[in-house]
Amino acid sequence: MFYRVAHAYITRSFLFRAAPLESQPGATEAAVAAEKAAVRAALADPDAAFAAHAAALGAARDALKVAGRAAPPHMAVLADPANLGKYKSAFKKALKTIAALNARSGPSLAYGITPFVHMPHEEFAAAYLGGKRAPPVGGPMVADRAGRRAAFTCIRNHPWTSSGLAALKAHSAVDWRTSTPRAVTSIKNQDSCGSCVVFANIAALEAAYIISKNNTKQGAAITYANTDLSEQDQMDCLEGDACRGADGYEYIDNAICNGVAKESDDPYVGDDNDKCKEVPRAKSGVVGYTFVPGNIADVTRALSHNVISIGVAADRNFQYYRAGVLGCTKSGSLNHETALIAYTEGVQSDQGPMKVFTAKNSWDTYWGEDGFFRFRADCPYPGSLGMFADPYLTVPIRG
């Protein structure tokens, strides 16, 4: 994938974890405590903390340059010495905001010093958030249907009630990282293109591809470790600028109609040029998809079938997320897309047992819990991060 370079910034709290925190007794509390301690230390000497932060990102920027790759916005803005005063000020302000958040968050959630911490939220949002486009006039998949039928001959949107998934049992625990077969591929990086929608839907397609292939003669030859489908192929073979948001389900349509390409055949470049290449494409293993109703019972039913692409409201706090479980906070508009990959019940916290979702983000492994994040599943509508308000909670239906 584009921008897979060893980051000098993987120090202290950016160390890779051998297993998900929730699978290790006491690990969440320890990680949360460590993140909060790091913020307190930075507040004690914010000038030194910013110098270390800028130096680490500078080293990562230099590594990208050696590799012939452009630095993403959060690194590029620190390359000009004239900008350092502005971003140092924003860094110091963010530290105070993070400390206040941590003072209220309890032992199960920590905000901290992410690689994006020096960016004012508006600047961060412009560079890294995309999200779904607003539904077309006339309701979802109505006003745009005629035009899309000209491009697609196999639109397979199934009503939830007749999809077959509505009758599934709601499981108390699902985790596609530890399933048989394992169906969650490596964390990726959308870079400065706001292409989160295609990354989330590719994550769902990768899961469906792995599971469906394991039900055929190919069997174990297709695994989470050797599956890496191309986001770029989807972006370039559909009209519109995916860097500015997309519908999401259009990528599932395209995979059903035209198949899926491998990352190695069409690597990600962080730009949507709408120039569809002639590359090998395989059958996706998907025969349809449905939009999941926004409630915990139906989402867990759908999740037991496959990874789901979901919209979330990524606010300023989300920019600073480092470890633990995000709570039932007030959410804004849906401006980011991620892939829901796990659900569990009975997670202990200072507020009692919780039901928790885990999602896969597309900001590389240095954000959150090695690129993943957890949030409460049992919040009243519209749910934590506003997820239940998304009318396009999309799950592929495997053949």
TARA-V601242 format. One record per backbone hydrogen bond with DSSP energy under -0.5 kcal/mol. NH is the residue of the N-H (numbers start at 1). CO is the residue of the C=O. Records with the same first field share a line. If there is no record, write none. Layout:
NH: CO + CO
This chain:
4: 1
5: 3
10: 7
11: 9
14: 11
15: 12
23: 20
24: 21
25: 23
27: 24
28: 24
30: 26
31: 27
32: 28
33: 29
34: 30
35: 31
36: 32
37: 33
38: 34
39: 35
40: 36
41: 37
42: 38
43: 39
44: 40
45: 41 + 42
46: 43
49: 45
50: 46
51: 47
52: 48
53: 49
54: 50
55: 51
56: 52
57: 53
58: 54
59: 55
60: 56
61: 57
62: 58
63: 59
64: 60
65: 61
66: 62
67: 63
68: 65
69: 64
75: 72
76: 72
77: 73
78: 75
79: 76
81: 79
83: 80
84: 80 + 81
87: 83
88: 84
89: 85
90: 86
91: 87
92: 88
93: 89
94: 90
95: 91
96: 92
97: 93
98: 94
99: 95
100: 96
101: 97
102: 98
103: 99
104: 100 + 101
105: 101
106: 102
108: 105
109: 106
110: 323
112: 320
114: 112
117: 114
119: 116
123: 120
124: 120
125: 121
126: 122
127: 123
128: 124
129: 125
133: 246
139: 136
142: 139
143: 139
145: 142
148: 144
149: 145
150: 146
151: 147 + 148
152: 148
158: 156 + 289
162: 159
163: 160
166: 160
168: 165
171: 169
174: 343
176: 341
178: 175
183: 176
184: 176
185: 183
188: 361
190: 362
193: 190
194: 243
195: 193
199: 195
200: 196
201: 197
202: 198
203: 199
204: 200
205: 201
206: 202
207: 203
208: 204
209: 205
210: 206
211: 207
212: 208
213: 209
214: 210
215: 212
216: 213
219: 213 + 216
221: 218
222: 219
223: 221
227: 223
228: 226
230: 261
231: 229
234: 230
235: 231
236: 232
237: 233
238: 235
242: 240
244: 241
245: 242
246: 131
249: 247
251: 248
252: 248
253: 249
254: 250
255: 251
256: 252
257: 253
258: 254
259: 255
260: 282
263: 228
265: 262
266: 262
273: 271
276: 274
279: 277
282: 260
284: 255
287: 397
288: 397
289: 156
290: 395
291: 158
292: 290 + 393
295: 293
299: 295
300: 296
301: 297
302: 298
303: 299
304: 300
305: 301 + 302
306: 302
308: 340
309: 394
310: 338
312: 336
313: 385
314: 312
315: 313
319: 315
320: 316 + 317
321: 318
322: 110
323: 110
325: 108
326: 324 + 374
329: 327
335: 312 + 333
336: 312
338: 310
339: 360
340: 308 + 338
341: 358
342: 358
343: 174
344: 356
345: 172
347: 354
352: 349
354: 347
356: 344
357: 375
358: 342
359: 373
360: 339
361: 359 + 371
364: 188
367: 364
368: 321
369: 372
370: 368
371: 367
372: 369
373: 359
374: 324
375: 357
376: 326
377: 355
378: 355
383: 380
384: 376
386: 383
387: 384
388: 382
389: 382 + 386
390: 387
391: 389
393: 390
394: 309 + 392
395: 290 + 393
396: 307
397: 288
398: 396
399: 285
